[in-house]
Every structure is written in structure tokens, then in C-alpha cells.
Amino acid sequence: MTSIITTDTQLVHEYFKRLTEDTKSTLHLFADDATVYEPFSTEDGLKGKEQIGYFLSVALMANKGLGKKISILNQGKNKIEAIVRFTKGDAVDGRFQFKTADVPTANGIEKKIKELRIQFVN
């Protein structure tokens, strides 16, 4: 596993890096009680690691071979927003709004994803 993640910006970049590697390490970035709101599920969102894990499995397949350009838009206390341009031929932009939590671990305080909202903007 990589070193401990201590900033929201590190967390965003690590999320997109791991999203092309494997589901288990990506899921490790989420708090146990996290929720993901994405365009293909219910308004209630995907709650907890089991439901989020299924989503990440599909997202991993969809992200293989895509180019990504990450632009951080807004950042505040325990929240960060990014626009990501995905490219493979045509380009698609996604807005990713992260709410984060500072979670105590054996190695110290680590940033985890508490809530993730995903929207495609074009």
C-alpha cells in the first residue's frame, strides 16, 4: 500500500490513479460509511463499502485505457471539487465533488472519502 494520504488533493489524485489499478485499493480510500452519488444509480446513492465496491468494479473497467486530465476547481475544509477530462477519441468531462473525513488509523490520521458526487457535464 502507498504512504498515508493527508490532504484532499492527494486523495483526489490517488483515487483516479487507483481507479485504473484495482477495486480493492480504490475502495480502501473510502470511509466505512461513505456514500457515492453517480448518474446511473438511485437518488439515495450507493451506501457503504459493499455497494461502492460494485460501482468501482464497473468504473475500473470503464477507465481502462482512458486518458485523464484532472483540474482542481474548489477546495475547502474537508471538501474538494475537480473536473476530469476523460479522453479516448472523443472527450467527456466529469465533475467530481468529494467530501472527506479525517479518519484515525494505526499510522495516524488519514484522509478518506466520505461522500462522492459524480456528474458528467457534456
Secondary structure, 3 states (H helix, E strand, C coil): CCCCCCCHHHHHHHHHHHCCCCHHHHHCCEEEEEEEECCCCCCCCEEHHHHHHHHHHHHHHHHCCCEEEEEEEEEECCEEEEEEEEECCCEEEEEEEEEEEEEEECCEEEEEEEEEEEEECC
